[in-house]
Amino acid sequence: MCNLVRRDMCYPICGMCNLVRRDMCYPICDMCNLVRRDMCYPICDMCNLVRRDMCYPICGMCNLVRRDMCYPICDMCNLVRRDMCYPICGMCYLVRRDMCYPICDMCNLVRRDMCYPICGMCNLVRRDMCYPICDMCNLVRRDMCYPICGMCNLVRRDMCYPICGMCYLIRRD
């Protein structure tokens, strides 16, 4: 294998340590083409340390190895994805953490449990008090002002459902 003489302790040359391969380091690793030793089967792509029992499988998401606390990298916080943040959000394609599933388009804060669905009217996220924006008052649409008026394309509030065609003021009771 190495064109050198083989003695009892140096059958081939070890590709990792340039020392002879002993009983613990003679097979070739299929991943890194280096020899496998008890604690260095392949090389970990994340930490450049050897893959031990806790970090040798490849993560299907990032093609990096999985360790107990670094399966893939979190796209939002650049920290490793832990148990609470490894799935990908179907809305923003970023990872979900407990308090940052996607980013809220209105407040630039993370979407929490109360603000993650997208509003069908304005394509902005819904929060408890800001589903879409009210076209008349530029305030958020609350429970009393979210439907669109079929006449003026402005929102309907309790006192302004349609616009009066004669005075262009809102129709009250």
TAHU-V781662 format. One record per pair of residues at least 4 apart in sequence whose C-alpha atoms are under 7 Angstrom apart, sorted by the first residue. I is the first residue (numbers start at 0). J is the second residue. If there is no record, write none. Layout:
i;j
I;J
I;J
//
This chain:
i;j
0;11
1;11
1;12
5;9
5;10
6;10
8;19
8;21
9;19
9;20
9;21
10;19
10;20
11;19
11;20
12;17
12;18
12;19
12;20
13;17
13;18
13;19
13;20
13;34
14;33
14;34
15;33
15;34
20;24
20;25
21;25
23;36
23;37
24;34
24;35
24;36
25;34
25;35
26;34
26;35
27;32
27;33
27;34
27;35
28;32
28;33
28;34
28;35
28;40
28;41
30;41
31;41
31;42
35;39
35;40
35;41
36;40
38;49
38;51
39;49
39;50
39;51
40;49
40;50
41;49
41;50
42;47
42;48
42;49
42;50
43;47
43;48
43;49
43;50
43;64
44;63
44;64
45;63
45;64
50;54
50;55
51;55
53;66
53;67
54;64
54;65
54;66
55;64
55;65
56;64
56;65
57;62
57;63
57;64
57;65
58;62
58;63
58;64
58;65
58;70
58;71
60;71
61;71
63;71
64;70
65;69
65;70
65;71
66;70
68;79
68;80
68;81
69;79
69;80
69;81
70;79
70;80
71;79
71;80
72;77
72;78
72;79
72;80
73;77
73;78
73;79
73;80
73;94
74;93
74;94
75;93
75;94
80;84
80;85
81;85
83;96
83;97
84;94
84;95
84;96
85;94
85;95
86;94
86;95
87;92
87;93
87;94
87;95
88;92
88;93
88;94
88;95
88;100
88;101
90;101
91;101
93;101
94;100
95;99
95;100
95;101
96;100
98;109
98;110
98;111
99;109
99;110
99;111
100;109
100;110
100;111
101;109
101;110
102;107
102;108
102;109
102;110
103;107
103;108
103;109
103;110
103;124
104;123
104;124
105;123
105;124
110;114
110;115
111;115
113;126
113;127
114;124
114;125
114;126
115;124
115;125
116;124
116;125
117;122
117;123
117;124
117;125
118;122
118;123
118;124
118;125
118;130
118;131
120;131
121;131
123;131
124;130
125;129
125;130
125;131
126;130
128;139
128;140
128;141
129;139
129;140
129;141
130;139
130;140
131;139
131;140
132;137
132;138
132;139
132;140
133;137
133;138
133;139
133;140
133;144
133;154
134;153
134;154
135;153
135;154
140;144
140;145
141;145
143;156
143;157
144;154
144;155
144;156
145;154
145;155
146;154
146;155
147;152
147;153
147;154
147;155
148;152
148;153
148;154
148;155
148;160
148;161
150;161
150;162
151;161
151;162
155;159
155;160
156;160
158;171
159;169
159;170
159;171
160;170
161;169
161;170
162;167
162;168
162;169
162;170
163;167
163;168
163;169
163;170
//
